[in-house]
């Protein structure tokens, strides 16, 4: 599989920004395996300060707990790469920001770190809205670390675009 092109990522970022701006909403992001890629992509757009409020890079479990309020027992039960944690990360990003929408990404980008139960390429997403809506999804992405991460960014943006449409 190929990396998602910069042009496609830019198109998705613009589409999401337009939808958020039309609603007067702000976005918060909580990223683990993508390391701030979503935040960097969104803030590369002129005018993004009108709809992008803040980003949390919570690579370590301690950061998920301290910055997003993820409960340690949830991490013990489900592991960092799970829909439950991605949902908690998105909900925590909303709670610890002034945003009306949030997205979260947690996954195993590789090349190491995978297990038979949670292989390299497993990525979990969470999306949350201020009205209480919380959604999650999991997918298995093929490719190298860069391909997995770029495809995870694109999938997270597409999920939120769909949710706010």
Buried (B, 14 or more C-beta within 10 A) or exposed (E): EEBBEEEEBEEBBEBBBEBBBEEEBBBBBBBBBBBBBBBEBBBEBEEBEEBBBBBBBBBEBEBBBEBBBBBEEBBEEBBBBBBBBBBBBBBBBBEBBEBBBBBBBBBBBBEEBBEEEBEBBBBBBBBBBEEEEBBBBBEEBEBBBEBBBBBBBBBBBBBBBEBBE
